[in-house]
Amino acid sequence: MIQRSTVLLERLAPYSCSVQLQTDASCDLCYGDDGHGIDPEVILQQIESRKYLWQQFYPTIPSLEAIPCVHAGALDAIHHEATLHHLKTWVTGDRTIADIAEGTYKDSLALASLYMHWVKDGLLGFVTTAATCVKSPVVLTVDDSPIVQAMIRRALSDRYEVISATNALDALSLLDDHDVSLIILDVTMPEMDGFDFCRTIRKIEKFKHIPVIMLTAKDGLIDRARGHMAGTNAYLTKPVDRELLLSTIEKLI
């Protein structure tokens, strides 16, 4: 039940939304001998962790709403009956990965992994829906806190494509793979802190002009000065107000 709920609800993750409980609902989700329910935090944590797993499929599969399409003539070369049946039945050019996962009761991540193999075999390609054809600016968040990452994603996902890293090494890899328009950077991170990371990218020609917003719980004059010297463009303290964050980004992009 938790897995199924996670797969269904992660489709809403990129969008700003709110959840309201219906107190007059005629049923509820519960399990176990004591009939206990599902902790929403468990599902939210699983959705957040799955976002990092989805990044391994970028940019071939840009989102859950990507539509797989069979290449012309590819079906003629397939002799595996189950593969042929799936492609003819489900990969019809008008269904997203999320639609197919829901219709086949499969995990969308497992489906994406399978489709990546078929892409490499030359069977499939992907197109985007009308909603994803207009490319949004890419914002990279670098923070080792899943809670902060989730907060930023909820605040920005209706205007920006948000990709995430929990450490400096992963962040550099994402910078190399994506056309990042802005970086939101935590000061306190394992191995390399935000100041060192900012100084590092300012020495790399490809990345040195990317605007950087530094987030920190410290609001002292010395900390702000260190951020400025490291090359940050803005310095905001946690918890960050959504409107302030959005207005700051708009000024920098």
Buried (B, 14 or more C-beta within 10 A) or exposed (E): EEEEBBBBBBBEBBEEEEEEEEEEEEEEEEEEEEEEEBEEEEBBBBBBEBBBEBBEBBEBBBBBBBBBBBBEEBBEEBEEEEBEEBBEEBBEEEBBBBBBBBEEEBBBBEBBBBBBEBBEEEBBBBEBEEEBEEEBBBBBBBBBBBEBBBBBBBBBBEBBBBBBBBBBEBBBEBBEEBEBBBBBBBBEBEEBBBBEBBBBBBEEEEBEEBBBBBBBEBEEEEBBEBBEEBBBBBBBBBEBEBEEBBEBBEEBE
